[in-house]
Amino acid sequence: MLKQQRFNDGWMSAGDISSAGLDVALRGAGWHFMWIEKACSRFGYGRTESSALTQATTRALDRISGQFNAAEVDSVRMSAYPGFRVARVTAHARQIQRQASLNALDEAANR
């Protein structure tokens, strides 16, 4: 059972599970976890590391949410400056679905 936690309005966090572990769990349930080449990096600024990280992650996920229903945060870089922090988050698009092909999803949407 996956531990899910709300991250923001449009996303849930799958907790402390690796992408390989999530793939195994989903395939065991008859679903497919697809790697999409699309990646998105965004910056966030805040007075604390936490606020900068939340802003950067939210901005990266917002760029992915229009096309795909999952994402994997690949890297986080934090910089400290007097009075504020800057975070850079890179997220990769993923798709979780029952069909084995993204084309099947596109064909169903076109009908």
Short mmCIF file of the C-alpha atoms (twelve columns), coordinates in Angstrom:
data_MODEL
# 
_entry.id   MODEL 
# 
loop_
_atom_site.group_PDB 
_atom_site.id 
_atom_site.type_symbol 
_atom_site.label_atom_id 
_atom_site.label_alt_id 
_atom_site.label_comp_id 
_atom_site.label_asym_id 
_atom_site.label_seq_id 
_atom_site.Cartn_x 
_atom_site.Cartn_y 
_atom_site.Cartn_z 
_atom_site.pdbx_PDB_model_num 
ATOM 1   C CA . MET A 1   0.000   0.000  0.000   1 
ATOM 2   C CA . LEU A 2   1.381   3.389  -1.014  1 
ATOM 3   C CA . LYS A 3   1.472   6.181  1.526   1 
ATOM 4   C CA . GLN A 4   -0.012  9.172  -0.224  1 
ATOM 5   C CA . GLN A 5   0.138   12.703 1.068   1 
ATOM 6   C CA . ARG A 6   -1.322  15.826 -0.530  1 
ATOM 7   C CA . PHE A 7   1.454   18.058 -1.865  1 
ATOM 8   C CA . ASN A 8   -0.647  20.863 -3.320  1 
ATOM 9   C CA . ASP A 9   -4.022  21.294 -5.047  1 
ATOM 10  C CA . GLY A 10  -3.199  19.116 -8.038  1 
ATOM 11  C CA . TRP A 11  -0.638  16.608 -6.768  1 
ATOM 12  C CA . MET A 12  -0.192  13.825 -4.230  1 
ATOM 13  C CA . SER A 13  3.181   12.603 -2.991  1 
ATOM 14  C CA . ALA A 14  3.776   8.832  -3.086  1 
ATOM 15  C CA . GLY A 15  6.012   9.118  -0.046  1 
ATOM 16  C CA . ASP A 16  9.436   7.580  0.348   1 
ATOM 17  C CA . ILE A 17  9.316   5.095  -2.527  1 
ATOM 18  C CA . SER A 18  11.777  4.923  -5.394  1 
ATOM 19  C CA . SER A 19  10.554  5.105  -8.984  1 
ATOM 20  C CA . ALA A 20  11.619  1.454  -9.426  1 
ATOM 21  C CA . GLY A 21  9.597   0.460  -6.357  1 
ATOM 22  C CA . LEU A 22  6.572   2.374  -7.602  1 
ATOM 23  C CA . ASP A 23  6.895   0.712  -11.017 1 
ATOM 24  C CA . VAL A 24  6.895   -2.755 -9.399  1 
ATOM 25  C CA . ALA A 25  3.859   -1.901 -7.267  1 
ATOM 26  C CA . LEU A 26  1.892   -0.492 -10.196 1 
ATOM 27  C CA . ARG A 27  2.712   -3.382 -12.545 1 
ATOM 28  C CA . GLY A 28  1.656   -5.797 -9.819  1 
ATOM 29  C CA . ALA A 29  -1.724  -4.083 -9.820  1 
ATOM 30  C CA . GLY A 30  -1.995  -4.272 -13.638 1 
ATOM 31  C CA . TRP A 31  -1.014  -0.671 -14.359 1 
ATOM 32  C CA . HIS A 32  1.867   0.840  -16.331 1 
ATOM 33  C CA . PHE A 33  4.318   3.477  -15.071 1 
ATOM 34  C CA . MET A 34  5.780   5.125  -18.147 1 
ATOM 35  C CA . TRP A 35  8.946   7.183  -18.392 1 
ATOM 36  C CA . ILE A 36  8.459   10.262 -20.538 1 
ATOM 37  C CA . GLU A 37  11.526  12.079 -21.872 1 
ATOM 38  C CA . LYS A 38  10.087  15.465 -20.979 1 
ATOM 39  C CA . ALA A 39  11.761  17.143 -17.998 1 
ATOM 40  C CA . CYS A 40  11.173  20.526 -16.445 1 
ATOM 41  C CA . SER A 41  13.454  22.609 -14.190 1 
ATOM 42  C CA . ARG A 42  12.142  25.561 -12.237 1 
ATOM 43  C CA . PHE A 43  13.473  27.924 -9.579  1 
ATOM 44  C CA . GLY A 44  11.768  28.965 -6.362  1 
ATOM 45  C CA . TYR A 45  12.693  31.711 -3.908  1 
ATOM 46  C CA . GLY A 46  11.910  32.054 -0.232  1 
ATOM 47  C CA . ARG A 47  13.140  33.099 3.175   1 
ATOM 48  C CA . THR A 48  13.558  29.441 4.155   1 
ATOM 49  C CA . GLU A 49  14.749  26.324 2.325   1 
ATOM 50  C CA . SER A 50  11.294  24.818 2.778   1 
ATOM 51  C CA . SER A 51  9.437   27.737 1.164   1 
ATOM 52  C CA . ALA A 52  11.906  27.935 -1.746  1 
ATOM 53  C CA . LEU A 53  11.681  24.175 -2.294  1 
ATOM 54  C CA . THR A 54  7.866   24.156 -2.206  1 
ATOM 55  C CA . GLN A 55  7.682   27.025 -4.705  1 
ATOM 56  C CA . ALA A 56  10.200  25.448 -7.109  1 
ATOM 57  C CA . THR A 57  8.525   22.035 -6.930  1 
ATOM 58  C CA . THR A 58  5.060   23.502 -7.468  1 
ATOM 59  C CA . ARG A 59  6.265   25.499 -10.487 1 
ATOM 60  C CA . ALA A 60  7.941   22.427 -12.050 1 
ATOM 61  C CA . LEU A 61  4.856   20.262 -11.500 1 
ATOM 62  C CA . ASP A 62  2.565   22.927 -12.953 1 
ATOM 63  C CA . ARG A 63  4.465   22.647 -16.258 1 
ATOM 64  C CA . ILE A 64  3.917   18.873 -16.359 1 
ATOM 65  C CA . SER A 65  0.315   18.622 -15.144 1 
ATOM 66  C CA . GLY A 66  -1.346  19.620 -18.409 1 
ATOM 67  C CA . GLN A 67  -0.193  16.546 -20.319 1 
ATOM 68  C CA . PHE A 68  0.728   13.836 -17.815 1 
ATOM 69  C CA . ASN A 69  -0.670  12.515 -14.550 1 
ATOM 70  C CA . ALA A 70  2.562   11.754 -12.672 1 
ATOM 71  C CA . ALA A 71  6.035   13.166 -12.165 1 
ATOM 72  C CA . GLU A 72  9.292   12.210 -10.520 1 
ATOM 73  C CA . VAL A 73  11.467  14.807 -8.830  1 
ATOM 74  C CA . ASP A 74  14.942  13.997 -10.069 1 
ATOM 75  C CA . SER A 75  17.140  16.639 -8.502  1 
ATOM 76  C CA . VAL A 76  17.022  19.466 -5.999  1 
ATOM 77  C CA . ARG A 77  19.690  22.141 -5.681  1 
ATOM 78  C CA . MET A 78  19.629  24.697 -2.923  1 
ATOM 79  C CA . SER A 79  21.587  27.965 -2.738  1 
ATOM 80  C CA . ALA A 80  21.773  30.234 0.290   1 
ATOM 81  C CA . TYR A 81  22.076  33.999 0.144   1 
ATOM 82  C CA . PRO A 82  21.797  36.572 2.933   1 
ATOM 83  C CA . GLY A 83  18.094  36.710 3.805   1 
ATOM 84  C CA . PHE A 84  16.750  34.238 1.240   1 
ATOM 85  C CA . ARG A 85  17.153  30.809 -0.341  1 
ATOM 86  C CA . VAL A 86  16.942  29.688 -3.974  1 
ATOM 87  C CA . ALA A 87  15.879  26.165 -4.930  1 
ATOM 88  C CA . ARG A 88  16.105  24.547 -8.344  1 
ATOM 89  C CA . VAL A 89  13.948  21.463 -8.864  1 
ATOM 90  C CA . THR A 90  14.057  19.183 -11.907 1 
ATOM 91  C CA . ALA A 91  11.065  16.908 -12.429 1 
ATOM 92  C CA . HIS A 92  10.453  14.310 -15.136 1 
ATOM 93  C CA . ALA A 93  7.018   13.649 -16.597 1 
ATOM 94  C CA . ARG A 94  5.502   10.207 -16.019 1 
ATOM 95  C CA . GLN A 95  2.238   8.580  -16.992 1 
ATOM 96  C CA . ILE A 96  0.340   5.997  -14.948 1 
ATOM 97  C CA . GLN A 97  -2.362  4.175  -16.903 1 
ATOM 98  C CA . ARG A 98  -3.835  0.773  -17.659 1 
ATOM 99  C CA . GLN A 99  -2.956  0.817  -21.388 1 
ATOM 100 C CA . ALA A 100 0.553   -0.249 -22.355 1 
ATOM 101 C CA . SER A 101 0.898   2.516  -24.955 1 
ATOM 102 C CA . LEU A 102 0.491   6.278  -24.884 1 
ATOM 103 C CA . ASN A 103 -0.990  5.976  -28.398 1 
ATOM 104 C CA . ALA A 104 -3.905  4.014  -26.965 1 
ATOM 105 C CA . LEU A 105 -4.631  6.916  -24.641 1 
ATOM 106 C CA . ASP A 106 -4.494  9.414  -27.540 1 
ATOM 107 C CA . GLU A 107 -6.789  7.241  -29.692 1 
ATOM 108 C CA . ALA A 108 -9.367  6.950  -26.912 1 
ATOM 109 C CA . ALA A 109 -9.353  10.735 -26.433 1 
ATOM 110 C CA . ASN A 110 -9.937  11.302 -30.170 1 
ATOM 111 C CA . ARG A 111 -13.048 9.108  -30.307 1 
# 
